[in-house]
Amino acid sequence: MPWKQFKKSTRLPTRQDILIITGSLIIGLIAIAFFALRS
């Protein structure tokens, strides 16, 4: 599991982690806005 390595290493998150987090946040915001506009 990568969580054990994540807890051990105190380094900053990699660029891939940042892309995944920002991508999921953008998708979530788009979904929320989509449902808000439809209602």
mmCIF file of the N, C-alpha and C atoms, coordinates in Angstrom:
data_MODEL
# 
_entry.id   MODEL 
# 
loop_
_atom_site.group_PDB 
_atom_site.id 
_atom_site.type_symbol 
_atom_site.label_atom_id 
_atom_site.label_alt_id 
_atom_site.label_comp_id 
_atom_site.label_asym_id 
_atom_site.label_entity_id 
_atom_site.label_seq_id 
_atom_site.pdbx_PDB_ins_code 
_atom_site.Cartn_x 
_atom_site.Cartn_y 
_atom_site.Cartn_z 
_atom_site.occupancy 
_atom_site.B_iso_or_equiv 
_atom_site.pdbx_formal_charge 
_atom_site.auth_seq_id 
_atom_site.auth_comp_id 
_atom_site.auth_asym_id 
_atom_site.auth_atom_id 
_atom_site.pdbx_PDB_model_num 
ATOM 1   N N  . MET A 1 1  ? 0.847   -1.208 0.000   1.00 0.00 ? 1  MET A N  1 
ATOM 2   C CA . MET A 1 1  ? 0.000   0.000  0.000   1.00 0.00 ? 1  MET A CA 1 
ATOM 3   C C  . MET A 1 1  ? 0.880   1.255  0.000   1.00 0.00 ? 1  MET A C  1 
ATOM 4   N N  . PRO A 1 2  ? 0.555   2.230  -0.805  1.00 0.00 ? 2  PRO A N  1 
ATOM 5   C CA . PRO A 1 2  ? 1.384   3.443  -0.841  1.00 0.00 ? 2  PRO A CA 1 
ATOM 6   C C  . PRO A 1 2  ? 1.187   4.342  0.374   1.00 0.00 ? 2  PRO A C  1 
ATOM 7   N N  . TRP A 1 3  ? 0.148   4.061  1.197   1.00 0.00 ? 3  TRP A N  1 
ATOM 8   C CA . TRP A 1 3  ? -0.096  4.925  2.352   1.00 0.00 ? 3  TRP A CA 1 
ATOM 9   C C  . TRP A 1 3  ? 1.024   4.790  3.372   1.00 0.00 ? 3  TRP A C  1 
ATOM 10  N N  . LYS A 1 4  ? 1.603   3.581  3.506   1.00 0.00 ? 4  LYS A N  1 
ATOM 11  C CA . LYS A 1 4  ? 2.696   3.403  4.465   1.00 0.00 ? 4  LYS A CA 1 
ATOM 12  C C  . LYS A 1 4  ? 3.899   4.241  4.058   1.00 0.00 ? 4  LYS A C  1 
ATOM 13  N N  . GLN A 1 5  ? 4.211   4.260  2.767   1.00 0.00 ? 5  GLN A N  1 
ATOM 14  C CA . GLN A 1 5  ? 5.326   5.080  2.297   1.00 0.00 ? 5  GLN A CA 1 
ATOM 15  C C  . GLN A 1 5  ? 5.005   6.565  2.486   1.00 0.00 ? 5  GLN A C  1 
ATOM 16  N N  . PHE A 1 6  ? 3.756   6.932  2.287   1.00 0.00 ? 6  PHE A N  1 
ATOM 17  C CA . PHE A 1 6  ? 3.359   8.334  2.421   1.00 0.00 ? 6  PHE A CA 1 
ATOM 18  C C  . PHE A 1 6  ? 3.520   8.805  3.865   1.00 0.00 ? 6  PHE A C  1 
ATOM 19  N N  . LYS A 1 7  ? 3.180   7.934  4.832   1.00 0.00 ? 7  LYS A N  1 
ATOM 20  C CA . LYS A 1 7  ? 3.325   8.300  6.240   1.00 0.00 ? 7  LYS A CA 1 
ATOM 21  C C  . LYS A 1 7  ? 4.800   8.382  6.628   1.00 0.00 ? 7  LYS A C  1 
ATOM 22  N N  . LYS A 1 8  ? 5.617   7.495  6.086   1.00 0.00 ? 8  LYS A N  1 
ATOM 23  C CA . LYS A 1 8  ? 7.039   7.495  6.439   1.00 0.00 ? 8  LYS A CA 1 
ATOM 24  C C  . LYS A 1 8  ? 7.747   8.714  5.864   1.00 0.00 ? 8  LYS A C  1 
ATOM 25  N N  . SER A 1 9  ? 7.496   9.024  4.608   1.00 0.00 ? 9  SER A N  1 
ATOM 26  C CA . SER A 1 9  ? 8.203   10.125 3.959   1.00 0.00 ? 9  SER A CA 1 
ATOM 27  C C  . SER A 1 9  ? 7.534   11.453 4.309   1.00 0.00 ? 9  SER A C  1 
ATOM 28  N N  . THR A 1 10 ? 8.345   12.410 4.716   1.00 0.00 ? 10 THR A N  1 
ATOM 29  C CA . THR A 1 10 ? 7.816   13.729 5.074   1.00 0.00 ? 10 THR A CA 1 
ATOM 30  C C  . THR A 1 10 ? 8.064   14.716 3.939   1.00 0.00 ? 10 THR A C  1 
ATOM 31  N N  . ARG A 1 11 ? 8.350   14.190 2.743   1.00 0.00 ? 11 ARG A N  1 
ATOM 32  C CA . ARG A 1 11 ? 8.607   15.080 1.608   1.00 0.00 ? 11 ARG A CA 1 
ATOM 33  C C  . ARG A 1 11 ? 7.303   15.711 1.116   1.00 0.00 ? 11 ARG A C  1 
ATOM 34  N N  . LEU A 1 12 ? 7.458   16.752 0.305   1.00 0.00 ? 12 LEU A N  1 
ATOM 35  C CA . LEU A 1 12 ? 6.280   17.381 -0.285  1.00 0.00 ? 12 LEU A CA 1 
ATOM 36  C C  . LEU A 1 12 ? 5.632   16.434 -1.282  1.00 0.00 ? 12 LEU A C  1 
ATOM 37  N N  . PRO A 1 13 ? 4.332   16.582 -1.520  1.00 0.00 ? 13 PRO A N  1 
ATOM 38  C CA . PRO A 1 13 ? 3.662   15.727 -2.504  1.00 0.00 ? 13 PRO A CA 1 
ATOM 39  C C  . PRO A 1 13 ? 4.232   15.967 -3.893  1.00 0.00 ? 13 PRO A C  1 
ATOM 40  N N  . THR A 1 14 ? 4.289   14.905 -4.668  1.00 0.00 ? 14 THR A N  1 
ATOM 41  C CA . THR A 1 14 ? 4.855   15.007 -6.011  1.00 0.00 ? 14 THR A CA 1 
ATOM 42  C C  . THR A 1 14 ? 3.897   15.748 -6.932  1.00 0.00 ? 14 THR A C  1 
ATOM 43  N N  . ARG A 1 15 ? 4.386   16.065 -8.123  1.00 0.00 ? 15 ARG A N  1 
ATOM 44  C CA . ARG A 1 15 ? 3.548   16.791 -9.088  1.00 0.00 ? 15 ARG A CA 1 
ATOM 45  C C  . ARG A 1 15 ? 2.346   15.944 -9.488  1.00 0.00 ? 15 ARG A C  1 
ATOM 46  N N  . GLN A 1 16 ? 2.541   14.619 -9.550  1.00 0.00 ? 16 GLN A N  1 
ATOM 47  C CA . GLN A 1 16 ? 1.431   13.742 -9.935  1.00 0.00 ? 16 GLN A CA 1 
ATOM 48  C C  . GLN A 1 16 ? 0.339   13.777 -8.868  1.00 0.00 ? 16 GLN A C  1 
ATOM 49  N N  . ASP A 1 17 ? 0.748   13.784 -7.593  1.00 0.00 ? 17 ASP A N  1 
ATOM 50  C CA . ASP A 1 17 ? -0.247  13.847 -6.521  1.00 0.00 ? 17 ASP A CA 1 
ATOM 51  C C  . ASP A 1 17 ? -1.036  15.152 -6.604  1.00 0.00 ? 17 ASP A C  1 
ATOM 52  N N  . ILE A 1 18 ? -0.332  16.255 -6.886  1.00 0.00 ? 18 ILE A N  1 
ATOM 53  C CA . ILE A 1 18 ? -1.010  17.549 -6.979  1.00 0.00 ? 18 ILE A CA 1 
ATOM 54  C C  . ILE A 1 18 ? -1.993  17.549 -8.145  1.00 0.00 ? 18 ILE A C  1 
ATOM 55  N N  . LEU A 1 19 ? -1.586  16.950 -9.271  1.00 0.00 ? 19 LEU A N  1 
ATOM 56  C CA . LEU A 1 19 ? -2.481  16.896 -10.434 1.00 0.00 ? 19 LEU A CA 1 
ATOM 57  C C  . LEU A 1 19 ? -3.721  16.077 -10.115 1.00 0.00 ? 19 LEU A C  1 
ATOM 58  N N  . ILE A 1 20 ? -3.543  14.950 -9.404  1.00 0.00 ? 20 ILE A N  1 
ATOM 59  C CA . ILE A 1 20 ? -4.689  14.097 -9.073  1.00 0.00 ? 20 ILE A CA 1 
ATOM 60  C C  . ILE A 1 20 ? -5.638  14.844 -8.133  1.00 0.00 ? 20 ILE A C  1 
ATOM 61  N N  . ILE A 1 21 ? -5.082  15.527 -7.142  1.00 0.00 ? 21 ILE A N  1 
ATOM 62  C CA . ILE A 1 21 ? -5.915  16.232 -6.166  1.00 0.00 ? 21 ILE A CA 1 
ATOM 63  C C  . ILE A 1 21 ? -6.667  17.379 -6.837  1.00 0.00 ? 21 ILE A C  1 
ATOM 64  N N  . THR A 1 22 ? -5.950  18.171 -7.634  1.00 0.00 ? 22 THR A N  1 
ATOM 65  C CA . THR A 1 22 ? -6.609  19.306 -8.294  1.00 0.00 ? 22 THR A CA 1 
ATOM 66  C C  . THR A 1 22 ? -7.629  18.818 -9.318  1.00 0.00 ? 22 THR A C  1 
ATOM 67  N N  . GLY A 1 23 ? -7.303  17.737 -10.015 1.00 0.00 ? 23 GLY A N  1 
ATOM 68  C CA . GLY A 1 23 ? -8.237  17.193 -10.999 1.00 0.00 ? 23 GLY A CA 1 
ATOM 69  C C  . GLY A 1 23 ? -9.523  16.730 -10.337 1.00 0.00 ? 23 GLY A C  1 
ATOM 70  N N  . SER A 1 24 ? -9.387  16.030 -9.200  1.00 0.00 ? 24 SER A N  1 
ATOM 71  C CA . SER A 1 24 ? -10.585 15.546 -8.516  1.00 0.00 ? 24 SER A CA 1 
ATOM 72  C C  . SER A 1 24 ? -11.390 16.714 -7.951  1.00 0.00 ? 24 SER A C  1 
ATOM 73  N N  . LEU A 1 25 ? -10.697 17.747 -7.483  1.00 0.00 ? 25 LEU A N  1 
ATOM 74  C CA . LEU A 1 25 ? -11.412 18.915 -6.962  1.00 0.00 ? 25 LEU A CA 1 
ATOM 75  C C  . LEU A 1 25 ? -12.179 19.621 -8.071  1.00 0.00 ? 25 LEU A C  1 
ATOM 76  N N  . ILE A 1 26 ? -11.556 19.762 -9.232  1.00 0.00 ? 26 ILE A N  1 
ATOM 77  C CA . ILE A 1 26 ? -12.224 20.430 -10.357 1.00 0.00 ? 26 ILE A CA 1 
ATOM 78  C C  . ILE A 1 26 ? -13.438 19.623 -10.801 1.00 0.00 ? 26 ILE A C  1 
ATOM 79  N N  . ILE A 1 27 ? -13.290 18.299 -10.874 1.00 0.00 ? 27 ILE A N  1 
ATOM 80  C CA . ILE A 1 27 ? -14.420 17.453 -11.276 1.00 0.00 ? 27 ILE A CA 1 
ATOM 81  C C  . ILE A 1 27 ? -15.552 17.577 -10.260 1.00 0.00 ? 27 ILE A C  1 
ATOM 82  N N  . GLY A 1 28 ? -15.189 17.618 -8.974  1.00 0.00 ? 28 GLY A N  1 
ATOM 83  C CA . GLY A 1 28 ? -16.201 17.761 -7.931  1.00 0.00 ? 28 GLY A CA 1 
ATOM 84  C C  . GLY A 1 28 ? -16.926 19.096 -8.030  1.00 0.00 ? 28 GLY A C  1 
ATOM 85  N N  . LEU A 1 29 ? -16.163 20.159 -8.278  1.00 0.00 ? 29 LEU A N  1 
ATOM 86  C CA . LEU A 1 29 ? -16.788 21.478 -8.400  1.00 0.00 ? 29 LEU A CA 1 
ATOM 87  C C  . LEU A 1 29 ? -17.701 21.539 -9.615  1.00 0.00 ? 29 LEU A C  1 
ATOM 88  N N  . ILE A 1 30 ? -17.282 20.935 -10.719 1.00 0.00 ? 30 ILE A N  1 
ATOM 89  C CA . ILE A 1 30 ? -18.116 20.931 -11.926 1.00 0.00 ? 30 ILE A CA 1 
ATOM 90  C C  . ILE A 1 30 ? -19.403 20.149 -11.664 1.00 0.00 ? 30 ILE A C  1 
ATOM 91  N N  . ALA A 1 31 ? -19.285 19.027 -10.954 1.00 0.00 ? 31 ALA A N  1 
ATOM 92  C CA . ALA A 1 31 ? -20.474 18.221 -10.657 1.00 0.00 ? 31 ALA A CA 1 
ATOM 93  C C  . ALA A 1 31 ? -21.431 19.003 -9.760  1.00 0.00 ? 31 ALA A C  1 
ATOM 94  N N  . ILE A 1 32 ? -20.895 19.680 -8.747  1.00 0.00 ? 32 ILE A N  1 
ATOM 95  C CA . ILE A 1 32 ? -21.748 20.453 -7.838  1.00 0.00 ? 32 ILE A CA 1 
ATOM 96  C C  . ILE A 1 32 ? -22.431 21.592 -8.599  1.00 0.00 ? 32 ILE A C  1 
ATOM 97  N N  . ALA A 1 33 ? -21.672 22.295 -9.441  1.00 0.00 ? 33 ALA A N  1 
ATOM 98  C CA . ALA A 1 33 ? -22.259 23.396 -10.211 1.00 0.00 ? 33 ALA A CA 1 
ATOM 99  C C  . ALA A 1 33 ? -23.312 22.866 -11.185 1.00 0.00 ? 33 ALA A C  1 
ATOM 100 N N  . PHE A 1 34 ? -23.038 21.697 -11.769 1.00 0.00 ? 34 PHE A N  1 
ATOM 101 C CA . PHE A 1 34 ? -23.981 21.123 -12.731 1.00 0.00 ? 34 PHE A CA 1 
ATOM 102 C C  . PHE A 1 34 ? -25.316 20.805 -12.061 1.00 0.00 ? 34 PHE A C  1 
ATOM 103 N N  . PHE A 1 35 ? -25.248 20.156 -10.880 1.00 0.00 ? 35 PHE A N  1 
ATOM 104 C CA . PHE A 1 35 ? -26.492 19.819 -10.184 1.00 0.00 ? 35 PHE A CA 1 
ATOM 105 C C  . PHE A 1 35 ? -27.172 21.072 -9.638  1.00 0.00 ? 35 PHE A C  1 
ATOM 106 N N  . ALA A 1 36 ? -26.395 22.073 -9.253  1.00 0.00 ? 36 ALA A N  1 
ATOM 107 C CA . ALA A 1 36 ? -26.988 23.306 -8.724  1.00 0.00 ? 36 ALA A CA 1 
ATOM 108 C C  . ALA A 1 36 ? -27.726 24.055 -9.831  1.00 0.00 ? 36 ALA A C  1 
ATOM 109 N N  . LEU A 1 37 ? -27.168 24.059 -11.029 1.00 0.00 ? 37 LEU A N  1 
ATOM 110 C CA . LEU A 1 37 ? -27.824 24.766 -12.134 1.00 0.00 ? 37 LEU A CA 1 
ATOM 111 C C  . LEU A 1 37 ? -29.063 24.017 -12.612 1.00 0.00 ? 37 LEU A C  1 
ATOM 112 N N  . ARG A 1 38 ? -29.026 22.696 -12.535 1.00 0.00 ? 38 ARG A N  1 
ATOM 113 C CA . ARG A 1 38 ? -30.172 21.911 -13.024 1.00 0.00 ? 38 ARG A CA 1 
ATOM 114 C C  . ARG A 1 38 ? -31.366 22.033 -12.089 1.00 0.00 ? 38 ARG A C  1 
ATOM 115 N N  . SER A 1 39 ? -31.099 22.123 -10.789 1.00 0.00 ? 39 SER A N  1 
ATOM 116 C CA . SER A 1 39 ? -32.222 22.148 -9.839  1.00 0.00 ? 39 SER A CA 1 
ATOM 117 C C  . SER A 1 39 ? -32.970 23.482 -9.904  1.00 0.00 ? 39 SER A C  1 
# 
